[in-house]
Amino acid sequence: MAEPATTDGLPIRMLHDRVLVSREGEPGERKSGGGIVIPATASVGKRLAWAEVVALGAHVRQVNLGDRVLYDPEDKAEVELQSKDYVLLRERDLHAVTVAATTSDNGRTGLYL
């Protein structure tokens, strides 16, 4: 059985298939492919969100620490640890994991959802 994994400094041990993600650093505004700025307050229907994995339970198989994952922000449980907000999800609630970024794209996926 795999040992649960967390990033340094988090006083938590995830159980089972739970994944703890951070939305820190995700931009509030975004741009369309044509360069139009879309404010964070714009209502665009059901929209999925990106976050970074910061802790994993022992039974998580498809995700690694530091991966960027896509999830539905309406199906989430929020938790505050050390004055930072995190989102607690089950692995099955994740919709996608980014593939390895190349050096030419500055770590962004180029996906617009």
Secondary structure, 3 states (H helix, E strand, C coil): CCCCEECCCCCCCCCCCEEEEECCCCCCCEECCCCCEECCCCCCCCCCEEEEEEEECCCCCCCCCCCEEEECCCCCEEEEECCEEEEEEEHHHEEEECCCCCHHHCCCCCCCC
